Amino acid sequence: MSLITTSVISNALKETLDQVWTDQSKGTLQWESLGFKVTNTTDNFVDDVEYAGLGLAVVKPEGQQIAVDSIQQGYPTRYWSLTYALGFVVSEEAIADNKYDKAIDQAGQLSRSMKLTQEYLAANVFINSFSSSYVGGDGVSLCSASHKLPKGGTYSNQFSTAMSFSETAVETMVVNLSKLPSSNGLIVGGYNLKHVVVPKELMFRAARVLKSDLQNDTANNAINVLKKDFSIGYVSNAYLTSSTNWWGVTDADNGLRWIWRQKPRFNTHNTEDNMTMRANANMRILGPGWSNPRGVYGSNI
């Protein structure tokens, strides 16, 4: 009967480790419901460029030429591919002593680490949305009162005075979004509020405000217009650090973006010089971030 070598045991383990990785990788992640537009690319970087379209038509006096306007380039946003990776080592002694459970557990932990990394990356966009150290293509934070318009002027995608989450606050957000200018500085029909993002501390209040058939916390027996006419959803996220800040996610094009270069993958190989088995996981992501700040409206309370 031939002896089982370390390399043979490592190969035998690989199938089990791959299965553990696959099993642990299943399931929906919280960040996937936050509102990121998820796409794929084979490039190392992706550029989004804002364009300001034509303005309003003007009166043409009889016999004079038609006025000419231009389409103007706005602020560019570049997404670079970053690699996130982690691994572990199983020694020859651990394999020889049948410590397979250690390797199997580490494979599961590695899968969970990749998932948690995604959660923190996505939540970080919201956590830092009011920070002057975390800026977009126009040089200001995601939620700011001084976003620049390519043809001059500014606009705001946050409350002038922060509002705690309530029915009135959501209604005010809906109204403000309807008056938000596009890149050419004109109101083009407004932006629609798809859902709000709240910390776990506000999830019950969000459910009452947005999902009650009747108006919340009143005895007026009035209908809940937010549910009847607007169908606004809510997403609660456990990774948000503030218990009071909240955000609205809109239908604006190129708002929040998440671009996959390489989805998480698992690898194992033997290292003969020190007789170990190494396992690692890696993924490549461009972003996450935003190209159009109108995709989010925030309240820094």
One Martini backbone bead per residue (centre of mass of N, CA, C, O) as a GRO file, in nm:
protein
  301
    1MET     BB    1   0.094   0.038   0.025
    2SER     BB    2   0.076   0.360  -0.035
    3LEU     BB    3   0.165   0.661   0.036
    4ILE     BB    4   0.044   0.967   0.158
    5THR     BB    5   0.090   1.268   0.049
    6THR     BB    6   0.069   1.597   0.082
    7SER     BB    7  -0.019   1.662  -0.211
    8VAL     BB    8  -0.257   1.465  -0.218
    9ILE     BB    9  -0.416   1.587   0.017
   10SER     BB   10  -0.452   1.867  -0.107
   11ASN     BB   11  -0.618   1.770  -0.348
   12ALA     BB   12  -0.843   1.645  -0.175
   13LEU     BB   13  -0.918   1.918  -0.031
   14LYS     BB   14  -1.004   2.107  -0.263
   15GLU     BB   15  -1.295   2.016  -0.307
   16THR     BB   16  -1.394   2.098  -0.025
   17LEU     BB   17  -1.308   2.396  -0.029
   18ASP     BB   18  -1.471   2.475  -0.278
   19GLN     BB   19  -1.748   2.408  -0.150
   20VAL     BB   20  -1.733   2.597   0.089
   21TRP     BB   21  -1.701   2.853  -0.073
   22THR     BB   22  -1.965   2.828  -0.233
   23ASP     BB   23  -2.162   2.815   0.006
   24GLN     BB   24  -2.067   3.093   0.142
   25SER     BB   25  -2.133   3.270  -0.130
   26LYS     BB   26  -2.414   3.258  -0.086
   27GLY     BB   27  -2.635   3.501  -0.124
   28THR     BB   28  -2.750   3.802  -0.016
   29LEU     BB   29  -2.640   4.121  -0.006
   30GLN     BB   30  -2.694   4.424   0.131
   31TRP     BB   31  -2.566   4.613  -0.094
   32GLU     BB   32  -2.756   4.520  -0.340
   33SER     BB   33  -3.004   4.724  -0.217
   34LEU     BB   34  -2.894   5.033  -0.220
   35GLY     BB   35  -2.842   5.128  -0.557
   36PHE     BB   36  -2.639   4.998  -0.733
   37LYS     BB   37  -2.485   4.995  -1.035
   38VAL     BB   38  -2.417   4.688  -1.195
   39THR     BB   39  -2.110   4.607  -1.356
   40ASN     BB   40  -1.886   4.517  -1.625
   41THR     BB   41  -1.526   4.465  -1.687
   42THR     BB   42  -1.190   4.462  -1.872
   43ASP     BB   43  -1.085   4.711  -1.739
   44ASN     BB   44  -0.886   4.923  -1.534
   45PHE     BB   45  -1.077   5.161  -1.635
   46VAL     BB   46  -1.346   5.410  -1.585
   47ASP     BB   47  -1.534   5.658  -1.764
   48ASP     BB   48  -1.726   5.941  -1.658
   49VAL     BB   49  -1.921   6.191  -1.840
   50GLU     BB   50  -2.049   6.497  -1.822
   51TYR     BB   51  -2.342   6.652  -1.984
   52ALA     BB   52  -2.451   6.961  -2.115
   53GLY     BB   53  -2.715   7.063  -2.255
   54LEU     BB   54  -2.945   7.229  -2.391
   55GLY     BB   55  -3.130   7.494  -2.373
   56LEU     BB   56  -3.343   7.727  -2.417
   57ALA     BB   57  -3.544   7.875  -2.615
   58VAL     BB   58  -3.545   8.161  -2.825
   59VAL     BB   59  -3.617   8.449  -2.949
   60LYS     BB   60  -3.674   8.531  -3.301
   61PRO     BB   61  -3.618   8.773  -3.481
   62GLU     BB   62  -3.691   8.914  -3.759
   63GLY     BB   63  -3.422   8.827  -3.978
   64GLN     BB   64  -3.269   8.657  -3.774
   65GLN     BB   65  -3.070   8.452  -3.627
   66ILE     BB   66  -3.026   8.164  -3.481
   67ALA     BB   67  -2.954   8.056  -3.193
   68VAL     BB   68  -2.661   7.922  -3.028
   69ASP     BB   69  -2.576   7.624  -2.880
   70SER     BB   70  -2.421   7.392  -2.637
   71ILE     BB   71  -2.241   7.107  -2.564
   72GLN     BB   72  -2.112   7.040  -2.238
   73GLN     BB   73  -1.857   6.948  -2.055
   74GLY     BB   74  -1.803   6.813  -1.754
   75TYR     BB   75  -1.751   6.598  -1.494
   76PRO     BB   76  -1.519   6.362  -1.427
   77THR     BB   77  -1.512   5.997  -1.368
   78ARG     BB   78  -1.282   5.768  -1.217
   79TYR     BB   79  -1.240   5.410  -1.227
   80TRP     BB   80  -1.046   5.199  -1.040
   81SER     BB   81  -0.874   4.910  -1.011
   82LEU     BB   82  -0.909   4.696  -0.726
   83THR     BB   83  -0.739   4.470  -0.512
   84TYR     BB   84  -0.878   4.205  -0.313
   85ALA     BB   85  -0.698   4.016  -0.055
   86LEU     BB   86  -0.674   3.673   0.087
   87GLY     BB   87  -0.517   3.431   0.321
   88PHE     BB   88  -0.392   3.091   0.384
   89VAL     BB   89  -0.215   2.842   0.590
   90VAL     BB   90  -0.120   2.494   0.558
   91SER     BB   91   0.048   2.270   0.710
   92GLU     BB   92   0.198   1.968   0.706
   93GLU     BB   93   0.124   1.892   0.996
   94ALA     BB   94  -0.180   1.942   0.980
   95ILE     BB   95  -0.227   1.735   0.757
   96ALA     BB   96  -0.090   1.486   0.893
   97ASP     BB   97  -0.297   1.538   1.157
   98ASN     BB   98  -0.591   1.585   1.047
   99LYS     BB   99  -0.655   1.922   1.016
  100TYR     BB  100  -0.907   1.984   0.820
  101ASP     BB  101  -1.102   2.168   0.977
  102LYS     BB  102  -0.926   2.420   0.964
  103ALA     BB  103  -0.931   2.460   0.658
  104ILE     BB  104  -1.237   2.466   0.621
  105ASP     BB  105  -1.291   2.709   0.806
  106GLN     BB  106  -1.108   2.909   0.647
  107ALA     BB  107  -1.270   2.904   0.386
  108GLY     BB  108  -1.523   3.026   0.510
  109GLN     BB  109  -1.386   3.285   0.618
  110LEU     BB  110  -1.292   3.388   0.342
  111SER     BB  111  -1.570   3.427   0.220
  112ARG     BB  112  -1.675   3.623   0.441
  113SER     BB  113  -1.459   3.840   0.393
  114MET     BB  114  -1.545   3.917   0.106
  115LYS     BB  115  -1.832   4.004   0.186
  116LEU     BB  116  -1.758   4.219   0.399
  117THR     BB  117  -1.595   4.400   0.216
  118GLN     BB  118  -1.836   4.483   0.042
  119GLU     BB  119  -2.009   4.608   0.264
  120TYR     BB  120  -1.803   4.830   0.351
  121LEU     BB  121  -1.768   4.969   0.079
  122ALA     BB  122  -2.064   5.056   0.041
  123ALA     BB  123  -2.114   5.200   0.314
  124ASN     BB  124  -1.886   5.414   0.281
  125VAL     BB  125  -2.037   5.600   0.085
  126PHE     BB  126  -2.243   5.693   0.303
  127ILE     BB  127  -2.067   5.764   0.548
  128ASN     BB  128  -1.895   5.981   0.341
  129SER     BB  129  -2.117   6.180   0.201
  130PHE     BB  130  -2.019   6.451   0.395
  131SER     BB  131  -1.719   6.440   0.318
  132SER     BB  132  -1.438   6.638   0.217
  133SER     BB  133  -1.248   6.361   0.179
  134TYR     BB  134  -1.498   6.250  -0.017
  135VAL     BB  135  -1.487   6.287  -0.357
  136GLY     BB  136  -1.577   6.389  -0.666
  137GLY     BB  137  -1.558   6.524  -0.982
  138ASP     BB  138  -1.653   6.823  -0.846
  139GLY     BB  139  -1.501   6.831  -0.543
  140VAL     BB  140  -1.734   6.697  -0.376
  141SER     BB  141  -1.948   6.553  -0.202
  142LEU     BB  142  -2.212   6.364  -0.249
  143CYS     BB  143  -2.337   6.545  -0.017
  144SER     BB  144  -2.427   6.877  -0.131
  145ALA     BB  145  -2.461   7.245  -0.167
  146SER     BB  146  -2.198   7.260  -0.409
  147HIS     BB  147  -2.270   7.167  -0.680
  148LYS     BB  148  -2.160   7.174  -1.008
  149LEU     BB  149  -2.226   7.339  -1.303
  150PRO     BB  150  -2.102   7.351  -1.620
  151LYS     BB  151  -2.268   7.648  -1.681
  152GLY     BB  152  -2.319   7.724  -1.398
  153GLY     BB  153  -2.352   7.690  -1.081
  154THR     BB  154  -2.565   7.530  -0.834
  155TYR     BB  155  -2.639   7.238  -0.623
  156SER     BB  156  -2.856   7.032  -0.412
  157ASN     BB  157  -2.844   6.698  -0.212
  158GLN     BB  158  -2.956   6.848   0.052
  159PHE     BB  159  -3.055   6.970   0.326
  160SER     BB  160  -3.050   7.281   0.461
  161THR     BB  161  -3.194   7.127   0.701
  162ALA     BB  162  -3.175   6.880   0.887
  163MET     BB  163  -3.374   6.575   0.879
  164SER     BB  164  -3.550   6.369   1.032
  165PHE     BB  165  -3.713   6.086   1.015
  166SER     BB  166  -4.014   6.129   0.816
  167GLU     BB  167  -4.285   6.209   0.647
  168THR     BB  168  -4.208   6.504   0.593
  169ALA     BB  169  -3.919   6.448   0.491
  170VAL     BB  170  -3.993   6.275   0.247
  171GLU     BB  171  -4.172   6.484   0.110
  172THR     BB  172  -3.948   6.696   0.081
  173MET     BB  173  -3.765   6.524  -0.095
  174VAL     BB  174  -3.957   6.489  -0.332
  175VAL     BB  175  -3.977   6.790  -0.398
  176ASN     BB  176  -3.673   6.853  -0.435
  177LEU     BB  177  -3.630   6.649  -0.669
  178SER     BB  178  -3.835   6.792  -0.870
  179LYS     BB  179  -3.616   7.061  -0.865
  180LEU     BB  180  -3.375   6.933  -0.985
  181PRO     BB  181  -3.114   6.992  -1.173
  182SER     BB  182  -2.953   6.949  -1.441
  183SER     BB  183  -2.661   6.996  -1.616
  184ASN     BB  184  -2.806   7.265  -1.760
  185GLY     BB  185  -2.995   7.391  -1.509
  186LEU     BB  186  -3.258   7.234  -1.563
  187ILE     BB  187  -3.578   7.138  -1.530
  188VAL     BB  188  -3.670   6.785  -1.638
  189GLY     BB  189  -3.900   6.655  -1.419
  190GLY     BB  190  -3.724   6.520  -1.235
  191TYR     BB  191  -3.667   6.306  -0.953
  192ASN     BB  192  -3.706   5.982  -0.832
  193LEU     BB  193  -3.799   5.809  -0.549
  194LYS     BB  194  -3.727   5.481  -0.464
  195HIS     BB  195  -3.546   5.487  -0.188
  196VAL     BB  196  -3.450   5.436   0.142
  197VAL     BB  197  -3.168   5.482   0.365
  198VAL     BB  198  -3.118   5.305   0.674
  199PRO     BB  199  -3.065   5.236   0.973
  200LYS     BB  200  -3.160   5.004   1.201
  201GLU     BB  201  -3.285   5.220   1.400
  202LEU     BB  202  -3.508   5.303   1.146
  203MET     BB  203  -3.679   5.058   1.031
  204PHE     BB  204  -3.956   5.089   1.177
  205ARG     BB  205  -4.019   5.376   1.091
  206ALA     BB  206  -4.006   5.323   0.787
  207ALA     BB  207  -4.239   5.121   0.778
  208ARG     BB  208  -4.460   5.312   0.885
  209VAL     BB  209  -4.430   5.550   0.681
  210LEU     BB  210  -4.433   5.363   0.397
  211LYS     BB  211  -4.658   5.107   0.473
  212SER     BB  212  -4.892   5.247   0.566
  213ASP     BB  213  -5.217   5.312   0.481
  214LEU     BB  214  -5.205   5.520   0.697
  215GLN     BB  215  -5.127   5.774   0.864
  216ASN     BB  216  -4.872   5.834   1.071
  217ASP     BB  217  -4.932   5.921   1.396
  218THR     BB  218  -5.253   5.955   1.361
  219ALA     BB  219  -5.624   6.048   1.389
  220ASN     BB  220  -5.726   6.128   1.079
  221ASN     BB  221  -5.757   5.896   0.861
  222ALA     BB  222  -5.538   5.926   0.652
  223ILE     BB  223  -5.374   5.874   0.385
  224ASN     BB  224  -5.083   5.725   0.250
  225VAL     BB  225  -4.925   5.874  -0.005
  226LEU     BB  226  -4.648   5.730  -0.021
  227LYS     BB  227  -4.788   5.456  -0.088
  228LYS     BB  228  -5.013   5.515  -0.303
  229ASP     BB  229  -4.832   5.720  -0.517
  230PHE     BB  230  -4.499   5.621  -0.479
  231SER     BB  231  -4.366   5.356  -0.383
  232ILE     BB  232  -4.163   5.362  -0.138
  233GLY     BB  233  -3.881   5.233  -0.024
  234TYR     BB  234  -3.668   5.032   0.203
  235VAL     BB  235  -3.330   5.033   0.354
  236SER     BB  236  -3.150   4.843   0.581
  237ASN     BB  237  -2.822   4.896   0.747
  238ALA     BB  238  -2.564   4.760   0.954
  239TYR     BB  239  -2.298   4.946   0.844
  240LEU     BB  240  -2.395   5.197   0.958
  241THR     BB  241  -2.277   5.443   1.191
  242SER     BB  242  -2.529   5.604   1.189
  243SER     BB  243  -2.850   5.651   1.364
  244THR     BB  244  -2.964   5.919   1.171
  245ASN     BB  245  -2.876   5.898   0.904
  246TRP     BB  246  -3.011   5.959   0.566
  247TRP     BB  247  -3.140   5.833   0.240
  248GLY     BB  248  -3.193   5.892  -0.105
  249VAL     BB  249  -3.281   5.701  -0.395
  250THR     BB  250  -3.264   5.740  -0.737
  251ASP     BB  251  -3.318   5.756  -1.110
  252ALA     BB  252  -3.051   5.847  -1.182
  253ASP     BB  253  -2.809   5.853  -1.392
  254ASN     BB  254  -2.518   5.751  -1.280
  255GLY     BB  255  -2.494   5.712  -0.989
  256LEU     BB  256  -2.444   5.453  -0.841
  257ARG     BB  257  -2.133   5.253  -0.854
  258TRP     BB  258  -2.053   4.906  -0.962
  259ILE     BB  259  -1.744   4.750  -1.077
  260TRP     BB  260  -1.653   4.458  -1.229
  261ARG     BB  261  -1.355   4.272  -1.291
  262GLN     BB  262  -1.353   4.055  -1.037
  263LYS     BB  263  -1.484   3.814  -0.890
  264PRO     BB  264  -1.477   3.611  -0.645
  265ARG     BB  265  -1.193   3.394  -0.582
  266PHE     BB  266  -1.050   3.059  -0.554
  267ASN     BB  267  -0.724   2.936  -0.427
  268THR     BB  268  -0.486   2.660  -0.464
  269HIS     BB  269  -0.152   2.568  -0.332
  270ASN     BB  270   0.167   2.440  -0.338
  271THR     BB  271   0.463   2.464  -0.120
  272GLU     BB  272   0.766   2.308  -0.135
  273ASP     BB  273   0.980   2.461   0.047
  274ASN     BB  274   0.755   2.443   0.317
  275MET     BB  275   0.519   2.246   0.307
  276THR     BB  276   0.248   2.394   0.194
  277MET     BB  277  -0.084   2.519   0.198
  278ARG     BB  278  -0.239   2.755  -0.013
  279ALA     BB  279  -0.495   3.008   0.034
  280ASN     BB  280  -0.703   3.222  -0.179
  281ALA     BB  281  -0.856   3.548  -0.228
  282ASN     BB  282  -1.007   3.747  -0.500
  283MET     BB  283  -1.080   4.093  -0.607
  284ARG     BB  284  -1.219   4.328  -0.856
  285ILE     BB  285  -1.278   4.685  -0.815
  286LEU     BB  286  -1.474   4.961  -0.930
  287GLY     BB  287  -1.482   5.115  -0.653
  288PRO     BB  288  -1.721   5.249  -0.514
  289GLY     BB  289  -1.960   5.508  -0.642
  290TRP     BB  290  -2.001   5.820  -0.831
  291SER     BB  291  -2.130   6.035  -1.100
  292ASN     BB  292  -2.428   6.119  -0.999
  293PRO     BB  293  -2.548   6.292  -0.728
  294ARG     BB  294  -2.864   6.259  -0.793
  295GLY     BB  295  -2.877   5.957  -0.675
  296VAL     BB  296  -2.855   6.131  -0.401
  297TYR     BB  297  -3.020   6.210  -0.080
  298GLY     BB  298  -2.937   6.392   0.219
  299SER     BB  299  -2.919   6.346   0.594
  300ASN     BB  300  -2.732   6.531   0.842
  301ILE     BB  301  -2.826   6.461   1.186
   0.00000   0.00000   0.00000
